Amino acid sequence: MRAPIGHFDHATPAPDCLDELTGPVAEAVRGWRGSVPAEQIVYVDTDPQWADTATFVEHYGRELLEQSANCVVVAGKRGGETTLAACVVLSTTRADVNGVVRRQLGARKASFASMDTATGESGMEYGGITPIGLPADWPVLVDSAVVDLPYVLVGSGRRRGKLLVPGKAFAEIPGAVVLEGLGVA
């Protein structure tokens, strides 16, 4: 199969390669429901040495920079309670953690979750966290610009491999909230 975006040697519908995904991601793909068929979520095998966005686009195609999203885990705190959430923003932006995220979570303070918390709670590898397969009780805050793209490159749950996901599918992830202005330049 040819990848819908980018220049990859191997592209496979995610339901056909569940063994390549972490447990939570494979389970989410297996149980996928929504207007976008799971077969339209595509797994591309990539070398972990190119996992970070800047080196990734140099290796796999410069045009991917405008079609890539980052998924970061944040912790919102209020009155001794901590809420973990994911933020999905275009790779050319950063999540407005102290503004949009903090207000959306109703938190007094919001910050990026520690690496140990992000990986331990998500069951995914650092540098490969994806919104597909996160714990069901996490809000998944998605910038509206991500939803507007035909396809978006995002982590696969591991540093090896990426997922190519139709933009509108991000709005259908359990716990998803689409927000204007979540990603800022």
C-alpha positions as semicolon CSV with decimal commas, in nm:
position;residue;x (nm);y (nm);z (nm)
1;M;0,000;0,000;0,000
2;R;0,115;0,355;-0,069
3;A;0,109;0,594;0,228
4;P;-0,148;0,876;0,192
5;I;0,125;1,130;0,284
6;G;0,504;1,120;0,301
7;H;0,763;0,892;0,145
8;F;0,766;0,562;0,332
9;D;0,890;0,221;0,219
10;H;0,614;0,033;0,402
11;A;0,259;0,144;0,486
12;T;-0,001;-0,092;0,631
13;P;-0,356;-0,040;0,759
14;A;-0,318;-0,036;1,138
15;P;-0,567;-0,323;1,194
16;D;-0,338;-0,546;0,984
17;C;-0,027;-0,487;1,197
18;L;-0,144;-0,477;1,559
19;D;0,175;-0,656;1,671
20;E;0,374;-0,345;1,572
21;L;0,176;-0,130;1,819
22;T;0,186;-0,105;2,197
23;G;-0,093;-0,285;2,382
24;P;-0,311;0,022;2,447
25;V;-0,282;0,143;2,087
26;A;-0,351;-0,201;1,940
27;E;-0,657;-0,236;2,166
28;A;-0,789;0,106;2,058
29;V;-0,744;0,021;1,689
30;R;-0,910;-0,319;1,742
31;G;-1,211;-0,154;1,907
32;W;-1,220;0,156;1,683
33;R;-1,567;0,305;1,624
34;G;-1,655;0,614;1,429
35;S;-1,717;0,757;1,086
36;V;-1,355;0,695;0,982
37;P;-1,294;0,321;0,925
38;A;-1,000;0,179;1,123
39;E;-0,844;0,067;0,793
40;Q;-0,786;0,435;0,709
41;I;-0,549;0,459;1,006
42;V;-0,216;0,363;0,851
43;Y;0,099;0,241;1,024
44;V;0,432;0,330;0,867
45;D;0,749;0,164;0,985
46;T;1,018;0,421;1,060
47;D;1,362;0,411;1,214
48;P;1,366;0,525;1,580
49;Q;1,679;0,732;1,517
50;W;1,459;0,967;1,306
51;A;1,171;0,984;1,559
52;D;1,208;1,350;1,660
53;T;1,016;1,586;1,432
54;A;1,307;1,791;1,292
55;T;1,516;1,491;1,187
56;F;1,207;1,294;1,085
57;V;1,094;1,545;0,823
58;E;1,448;1,578;0,687
59;H;1,455;1,203;0,630
60;Y;1,095;1,123;0,527
61;G;0,982;1,441;0,352
62;R;0,989;1,811;0,431
63;E;0,618;1,845;0,348
64;L;0,539;1,631;0,655
65;L;0,623;1,921;0,887
66;E;0,293;2,087;0,796
67;Q;0,108;1,754;0,828
68;S;0,251;1,633;1,160
69;A;0,111;1,661;1,511
70;N;0,267;1,616;1,851
71;C;0,085;1,455;2,140
72;V;0,202;1,577;2,480
73;V;0,080;1,475;2,824
74;V;-0,004;1,751;3,069
75;A;-0,094;1,753;3,436
76;G;-0,353;1,999;3,564
77;K;-0,357;2,060;3,940
78;R;-0,625;2,208;4,164
79;G;-0,672;2,158;4,536
80;G;-0,443;1,856;4,564
81;E;-0,609;1,679;4,269
82;T;-0,416;1,608;3,949
83;T;-0,582;1,553;3,612
84;L;-0,379;1,405;3,329
85;A;-0,472;1,501;2,975
86;A;-0,324;1,480;2,627
87;C;-0,281;1,774;2,393
88;V;-0,260;1,721;2,019
89;V;-0,121;2,018;1,827
90;L;0,048;2,066;1,492
91;S;0,424;2,016;1,505
92;T;0,474;2,377;1,396
93;T;0,303;2,498;1,716
94;R;0,317;2,438;2,089
95;A;0,032;2,364;2,327
96;D;-0,095;2,667;2,521
97;V;-0,057;2,488;2,854
98;N;-0,085;2,793;3,080
99;G;-0,385;2,938;2,896
100;V;-0,621;2,716;2,695
101;V;-0,521;2,388;2,864
102;R;-0,534;2,521;3,220
103;R;-0,877;2,677;3,164
104;Q;-1,017;2,369;2,987
105;L;-0,907;2,144;3,275
106;G;-1,032;2,390;3,539
107;A;-0,686;2,376;3,693
108;R;-0,506;2,634;3,902
109;K;-0,176;2,518;3,751
110;A;-0,093;2,312;3,444
111;S;0,242;2,179;3,328
112;F;0,390;1,903;3,117
113;A;0,374;1,568;3,295
114;S;0,705;1,408;3,385
115;M;0,841;1,148;3,145
116;D;0,786;0,872;3,403
117;T;0,423;0,977;3,454
118;A;0,354;1,017;3,082
119;T;0,496;0,676;2,988
120;G;0,383;0,491;3,299
121;E;0,022;0,610;3,282
122;S;-0,014;0,586;2,902
123;G;0,167;0,254;2,849
124;M;0,354;0,413;2,559
125;E;0,715;0,507;2,487
126;Y;0,843;0,859;2,539
127;G;0,869;1,030;2,202
128;G;0,598;0,810;2,053
129;I;0,289;0,890;2,262
130;T;-0,025;0,901;2,050
131;P;-0,380;1,005;2,140
132;I;-0,512;0,671;2,013
133;G;-0,521;0,430;2,307
134;L;-0,481;0,670;2,598
135;P;-0,666;0,594;2,924
136;A;-1,041;0,643;2,881
137;D;-1,067;0,896;3,164
138;W;-0,814;1,137;3,010
139;P;-0,938;1,440;2,822
140;V;-0,777;1,450;2,477
141;L;-0,753;1,815;2,377
142;V;-0,715;1,851;2,000
143;D;-0,634;2,173;1,818
144;S;-0,894;2,239;1,547
145;A;-0,614;2,278;1,289
146;V;-0,532;1,907;1,335
147;V;-0,890;1,802;1,264
148;D;-0,896;2,015;0,947
149;L;-0,612;1,825;0,774
150;P;-0,687;1,533;0,538
151;Y;-0,416;1,318;0,704
152;V;-0,192;1,377;1,005
153;L;0,130;1,202;1,103
154;V;0,142;1,126;1,477
155;G;0,320;0,882;1,708
156;S;0,231;0,513;1,716
157;G;0,288;0,453;2,087
158;R;0,651;0,359;2,019
159;R;0,950;0,552;1,889
160;R;0,964;0,308;1,598
161;G;0,680;0,371;1,355
162;K;0,418;0,640;1,311
163;L;0,047;0,652;1,243
164;L;-0,110;0,840;0,953
165;V;-0,458;0,934;1,071
166;P;-0,737;1,120;0,890
167;G;-0,769;1,457;1,066
168;K;-1,140;1,421;1,137
169;A;-1,071;1,094;1,326
170;F;-0,903;1,291;1,606
171;A;-1,242;1,443;1,694
172;E;-1,379;1,089;1,741
173;I;-1,116;0,964;1,986
174;P;-1,276;0,884;2,325
175;G;-1,252;1,192;2,547
176;A;-1,168;1,424;2,256
177;V;-1,242;1,794;2,285
178;V;-1,163;2,003;1,977
179;L;-1,040;2,351;2,070
180;E;-0,960;2,663;1,869
181;G;-0,623;2,814;1,959
182;L;-0,485;2,517;2,153
183;G;-0,171;2,529;1,940
184;V;0,016;2,859;1,935
185;A;0,309;2,968;1,720
